Amino acid sequence: ATWYDVGEDILPILVRVIERPFLRLSSSGKTNRDLKLAVQKVTKLLAMYSLVPEAKYPMVVCPGLLTVLVKVIDTRNLNRVRSHGIATGLNGVRGAATGAGLIMTEAARFNTIATVTNLAAAEENRITMLTTPGLVDNIARIVQNERSDVARQCSALALMNLSNGDKNHVPEMASELLLETLVTLINDDLPETRRNAAVALFNVACADENTLRVARYKDGVILGALLEIIKNDDADDSRAEAAETLFNMSCSDAEETTDRMANHPGLLENLADVLHSPRASIDVKLYCAATLRRMAEIIRTPMMSQGPLLSALVKAATWTRTSDIAEAFDAHAEPAENRLAMAEHHGLLNALSDLAQISVSGAETEQIRDASLRSVEKLARDKVARNILSNNVGIMMALTQANYNEVGAKGSALQGALKNLVSTM
C-alpha cells in the first residue's frame, strides 16, 4: 500500500512489528527468523514512505518510530561479535554492551539507514532527530561496521543533513565517534561521499565550541585530512568545503584552536602553496588567502609559528586577486613587537615592496598598495628595523613613489616614514 492509501495511521502498527523481536529478545533471550524477516519487510516499506515529502514529518513525530529505528542500526561491538563467534548474550558476546541491531538482517539495517537519510533531508525533522538518543552515534557506527558502500554513502549524506540542523544542537555532533567517522568518510573512494563528509565537518566546525575538539582530535589528524583534501582532492567542491572549514576554524575565539592550527606542521606553508596551484579554484584560493590573513592577525612574537607564517606570507605575496595577503602584512605589523622580526625575515621586504609598487589598475590593486604601504610605515616606526628598511632599494623606491602621489594624512604618514629612513642612511 502506498502512503497516500494508508497515511500516518499505519505507522503505529509498523512500529509494533519492528519492536517484536526486541521484546522477544528481552523476555526470552532469543528471537526467530520470521520476526527478523518481518522487520526487514517493514523497514523496506518505511524506506519507500520516507521518500514521500508529506510523510517525512509524520514519520519523525510518530511515537516510538525513531527509537526503534535506532535499535535496528545499533551495531556496537560488531567486531567483537565476529571474533567471538556464537555465544550467549544479546548478540553473541557474553557481558559486552553490544548493539541490538546485530540480531537484524543486513538488509533491515540498510533499509533503516536509507529511511533515516531521507528523513534527515527535511529541515523540520533535524532537531527532533539530533535529540533522539543514540541516533547520530549509530549512524556513525554504520560507517565503521557495514560492508556496503551504499550504506556508507547514505550515512555520509545523513550526517551532512543532520549537521545542518539548529546551531544549538550541532555541538552534540562532535563526539569522538563522529569525528572518527568523518575522518573515515573524508578519505572514502567516492567523491560524493568525501564531499558530504567535508560539508558535515564544516557544519560541525561552525559551532565555536566544536573547533577545539576538531583541532585536538588525535593531535591534528583532522587538520591534516583537510589539508590533504585542499591540496589533492579531484573534486573542487570538496576542496572548497575543506578550505572554508579551515577558515572558519581560524576565526574561532578559542585560543587553543588557532594555536593548534598555527603550529600544525606545514599548514601555513601549504595554504600559501595552494595560491600558486593551477588545480585550485578561485573559491579555494580565496579561503586560503583569508585564512593566512586571519593567522597573521593572531600570531605574534615570540610564538614559534611566527617564522612559518612570515615564510608563508612571502611565498603568497604574488596573490593579488584580493588584498588579503597585503592586509596580512599590515595586520601583522600592527603590534610593535612583531616589526623587527618582519624586517629581518628573508625576502619579506622585497615581497612587501613589490606589493606596494603593483602597477595593475583597479580598486583591489589600490587596496593592496595601501595595505602594503601602511605595513612599511609601521615597520619604519621601529628604530632598529629602520636600518634594515633604509638599506632595501625596493622599500625606498616604493616610499618615494608613494610620496609623489599621496596627500593628506596618508601622505603625511608616508613622508614621516621616508624621513625616518633617510635619517638613518
C-alpha positions in Angstrom: 0.0 0.0 0.0 1.2 3.5 -0.8 1.5 6.3 1.7 -1.4 8.0 0.1 -3.5 4.9 0.6 -2.9 4.4 4.3 -1.4 7.6 5.6 0.1 8.0 9.0 -2.4 5.7 10.6 -0.2 2.7 9.5 2.8 4.0 11.4 2.0 2.7 14.9 1.3 -0.7 13.5 4.7 -0.8 11.8 6.4 0.3 14.9 4.9 -2.6 16.8 6.1 -5.0 14.2 9.7 -3.7 14.5 9.5 -3.9 18.2 8.5 -7.5 18.4 11.9 -9.2 18.0 13.4 -6.8 20.6 10.6 -7.6 23.1 11.1 -11.3 22.5 14.8 -10.9 23.0 14.4 -9.1 26.3 12.0 -11.7 27.6 13.4 -15.0 26.4 16.9 -14.1 25.3 16.3 -15.1 21.7 14.2 -14.3 18.7 13.3 -16.1 15.4 13.8 -15.8 11.7 10.2 -14.8 10.9 10.3 -11.8 13.2 13.6 -10.7 11.6 12.2 -11.0 8.1 9.1 -9.1 9.2 11.4 -6.2 10.3 13.2 -6.4 7.0 10.0 -6.0 5.1 8.6 -3.2 7.3 11.9 -1.2 7.1 11.8 -1.5 3.3 8.3 -0.1 3.3 9.4 2.7 5.6 12.3 3.5 3.3 9.8 3.9 0.5 7.5 6.0 2.6 10.4 8.3 3.7 10.8 9.4 0.0 7.3 10.9 0.1 7.5 14.6 1.1 4.2 14.5 3.0 5.3 11.5 5.0 8.7 12.8 6.4 7.4 14.9 9.3 4.6 12.4 10.4 7.2 9.6 10.5 9.6 11.5 12.7 7.0 12.5 15.2 5.3 9.1 15.3 5.8 7.8 18.9 8.4 5.2 19.1 9.4 5.1 15.5 12.8 6.9 15.7 13.6 5.0 19.0 13.1 1.6 17.4 15.0 2.6 14.2 17.9 3.5 16.5 17.9 -0.1 17.8 17.8 -1.6 14.3 21.1 0.3 13.3 22.8 -0.2 16.6 25.9 -2.2 15.7 28.1 -1.6 18.7 30.9 -4.1 19.2 30.3 -5.8 15.8 34.0 -6.7 15.6 33.9 -8.5 18.9 30.9 -10.5 17.8 32.7 -11.6 14.7 35.8 -12.6 16.6 34.0 -14.5 19.4 31.6 -16.3 17.1 28.3 -17.6 18.6 28.0 -17.1 22.3 25.4 -16.3 24.9 24.1 -12.8 25.5 22.2 -10.2 23.5 24.1 -10.7 20.3 26.8 -13.2 20.9 29.3 -11.6 23.3 28.9 -12.5 26.9 29.0 -9.5 29.2 29.5 -7.0 26.4 27.5 -3.8 25.8 26.7 -4.8 22.2 24.1 -3.4 19.8 20.6 -4.8 19.5 20.8 -4.2 15.7 23.2 -7.1 15.3 20.3 -9.5 15.5 18.7 -7.9 12.5 19.5 -8.7 8.9 21.9 -6.6 7.0 19.1 -5.6 4.6 17.0 -4.4 7.5 19.9 -2.2 8.7 20.4 -0.8 5.2 16.7 -0.1 4.8 16.8 1.8 8.1 19.8 3.9 7.3 18.1 4.8 4.0 15.0 5.8 5.9 17.0 7.9 8.3 18.9 9.6 5.5 15.7 10.5 3.7 14.0 11.8 6.9 17.1 13.9 7.7 16.7 15.7 4.3 13.7 17.5 5.7 14.8 20.6 7.7 11.9 20.5 10.1 12.9 17.0 11.2 16.6 17.7 12.1 16.2 18.9 15.7 14.0 16.0 16.7 16.4 13.6 15.1 19.5 15.2 16.6 18.0 14.9 20.1 17.0 11.3 19.7 19.3 9.3 21.9 21.8 7.2 20.1 20.7 8.2 16.6 23.8 10.1 15.4 26.2 7.6 17.1 24.5 4.7 15.4 24.6 6.3 12.0 28.4 6.7 12.6 28.7 3.1 13.5 27.1 2.1 10.2 30.2 3.6 8.5 32.6 1.7 10.7 30.8 -1.7 10.7 28.8 -2.2 7.4 30.4 -3.6 4.3 28.1 -1.9 1.9 29.5 1.2 0.0 25.9 2.4 -0.4 25.3 2.2 3.3 28.4 4.4 3.9 27.1 6.9 1.2 23.8 7.1 3.0 25.4 7.6 6.3 27.6 10.4 5.0 24.5 12.1 3.5 22.5 11.6 6.7 25.3 13.1 8.8 25.6 16.1 6.4 21.9 16.8 6.6 21.8 16.4 10.4 24.8 18.6 10.9 23.0 21.4 9.0 20.4 21.5 11.8 19.9 24.0 14.6 23.2 25.5 15.7 22.3 24.9 19.4 22.4 21.2 18.7 25.3 20.9 16.4 27.8 20.8 19.3 26.3 17.4 20.2 27.7 16.0 17.0 31.4 16.5 17.9 31.8 13.2 19.7 35.0 11.2 19.2 33.0 8.5 17.4 31.5 11.0 15.0 34.9 12.7 14.3 36.5 9.3 13.7 33.7 8.5 11.3 34.0 11.8 9.4 37.8 11.2 9.0 36.9 7.8 7.5 34.4 9.2 5.2 36.6 12.2 4.1 39.1 9.6 2.8 36.5 7.5 1.0 37.0 6.4 -2.6 33.7 8.0 -3.8 33.9 11.8 -4.5 30.3 12.3 -3.4 30.9 10.6 0.0 34.0 12.8 0.5 32.1 15.9 -0.3 29.2 15.1 2.1 31.7 14.3 4.8 33.5 17.6 4.2 30.2 19.5 4.4 29.3 17.7 7.6 32.7 18.6 9.1 32.3 22.2 8.0 28.9 22.3 9.7 30.2 20.8 12.9 33.1 23.3 13.0 30.7 26.2 12.6 29.9 25.8 16.3 32.8 27.6 18.1 32.9 25.1 20.9 33.5 22.3 18.4 36.5 23.9 16.8 38.7 22.9 19.7 37.5 19.3 19.5 38.2 19.2 15.8 41.7 20.8 16.2 42.6 18.5 19.1 41.3 15.2 17.5 44.3 12.8 17.6 46.7 15.7 17.7 45.7 17.3 14.4 44.5 14.3 12.3 41.5 16.3 11.0 43.6 19.4 10.2 45.9 17.1 8.2 43.0 15.5 6.4 41.5 18.9 5.5 44.9 20.0 4.1 45.2 16.8 2.1 41.8 17.5 0.5 42.6 21.1 -0.3 45.8 20.1 -2.0 44.9 16.8 -3.8 41.2 16.0 -4.0 39.9 15.8 -7.5 36.5 17.3 -6.6 36.8 21.0 -6.3 33.6 21.3 -4.2 35.2 19.1 -1.6 38.3 21.2 -1.7 36.3 24.4 -1.3 34.4 22.9 1.7 37.7 21.9 3.4 39.2 25.3 2.8 36.2 27.1 4.2 36.3 24.8 7.2 39.9 25.8 8.0 39.0 29.5 7.5 36.0 29.2 9.9 38.2 27.5 12.5 40.8 30.2 12.2 38.1 32.7 13.2 37.4 30.8 16.4 37.5 32.7 19.7 39.2 29.6 21.3 42.8 30.5 21.5 43.9 26.8 21.7 42.1 26.2 18.3 44.1 28.9 16.5 47.3 27.9 18.3 47.0 24.3 17.1 46.3 25.5 13.6 49.3 27.8 13.6 51.6 25.1 14.9 50.3 22.3 12.7 53.2 21.1 10.6 53.0 22.6 7.1 49.6 24.1 7.4 50.6 27.7 6.7 53.1 26.8 4.0 50.5 24.6 2.3 47.9 27.3 2.3 50.4 29.6 0.5 51.3 26.8 -2.0 47.6 26.4 -2.9 47.6 30.1 -4.1 50.0 29.0 -6.8 48.2 25.8 -7.7 46.7 25.6 -11.2 44.3 22.9 -9.9 42.6 25.0 -7.2 39.5 27.0 -8.0 39.2 30.7 -7.1 36.9 29.8 -4.2 39.6 27.5 -2.7 42.2 30.2 -3.1 40.0 32.9 -1.6 39.6 30.8 1.6 43.3 30.0 1.8 44.3 33.7 1.4 41.7 34.7 4.0 43.0 32.1 6.5 46.5 33.4 6.1 45.3 36.9 6.8 43.5 35.7 9.9 46.5 33.9 11.2 48.6 37.0 10.6 46.2 38.8 13.0 46.7 36.4 15.9 50.2 35.2 15.7 52.8 37.4 17.5 56.4 37.5 18.6 57.7 35.3 20.2 55.4 32.5 19.0 57.1 29.6 17.3 54.7 29.9 14.5 55.7 33.4 13.5 58.6 32.2 11.3 56.5 29.8 9.3 53.8 32.5 9.0 56.2 35.1 7.6 57.6 32.5 5.2 54.1 31.6 4.0 53.3 35.3 3.5 56.4 35.9 1.4 55.5 32.8 -0.7 51.9 34.0 -1.0 52.8 37.6 -1.9 52.2 37.1 -5.6 48.5 36.6 -4.8 46.8 39.8 -6.0 43.3 38.7 -6.8 42.3 40.1 -3.4 44.1 42.3 -0.8 44.2 39.5 1.8 48.0 38.9 1.7 48.8 42.7 1.8 46.3 43.1 4.6 48.0 40.2 6.4 51.3 42.0 6.3 49.6 45.2 7.6 47.8 43.4 10.4 51.0 41.6 11.5 52.9 44.9 11.6 50.3 46.5 13.9 51.8 45.1 17.2 55.1 46.8 17.8 56.8 43.6 19.0 56.3 42.0 15.5 58.1 44.7 13.5 61.7 43.8 13.9 61.1 40.1 13.1 59.3 41.1 10.0 62.1 43.4 8.8 64.7 40.7 9.4 62.8 37.9 7.7 64.4 36.8 4.5 62.6 38.1 1.4 59.8 39.9 3.3 60.8 43.4 2.5 61.2 42.6 -1.2 57.7 41.0 -1.2 56.3 44.0 0.5 57.9 46.5 -1.8 56.6 44.5 -4.8 53.1 44.7 -3.5 53.5 48.4 -2.7 54.5 49.1 -6.3 52.0 46.9 -8.1 51.1 48.6 -11.4 47.8 47.0 -12.4 44.9 49.3 -12.1 41.7 48.6 -10.2 40.0 49.0 -6.8 41.6 45.8 -5.4 45.0 46.9 -6.6 44.6 50.2 -4.7 43.8 48.3 -1.5 46.9 46.2 -2.0 49.1 49.2 -2.4 47.6 51.0 0.5 47.8 48.0 2.9 51.5 47.3 1.8 52.4 51.0 2.4 50.7 51.0 5.8 52.8 48.0 6.7 56.0 49.7 5.6 55.1 52.8 7.5 54.5 50.8 10.7 57.8 48.9 10.3 59.6 52.2 10.0 58.4 53.1 13.5 60.8 50.6 14.9 64.2 52.2 15.4 66.2 49.0 14.9 64.1 48.0 11.8 64.7 51.4 10.2 68.3 50.5 9.4 67.2 47.3 7.6 64.4 49.1 5.7 66.7 52.0 4.6 69.1 49.6 3.0 66.4 47.9 0.9 66.2 49.6 -2.5 62.6 48.3 -3.2 61.3 49.8 0.1 62.9 53.1 -0.5 61.6 53.3 -4.1 58.1 52.3 -3.0 58.0 55.0 -0.4 59.4 57.6 -2.7 56.9 56.9 -5.4 54.0 56.9 -2.9 55.1 60.3 -1.6 54.7 61.8 -5.0 51.1 60.5 -5.2 49.7 60.7 -1.7 48.3 63.8 0.0 46.6 64.5 3.3 47.0 62.3 6.4 48.1 59.3 4.3 50.8 61.3 2.6 52.0 62.8 5.8 52.4 59.3 7.4 54.4 58.2 4.4 56.6 61.3 4.4 57.3 60.8 8.0 58.3 57.1 7.3 60.6 58.2 4.4 62.1 60.9 6.6 62.9 58.4 9.4 64.5 56.0 7.0 66.6 58.7 5.2 67.9 59.9 8.6 69.4 56.5 9.3 71.3 56.4 6.0 
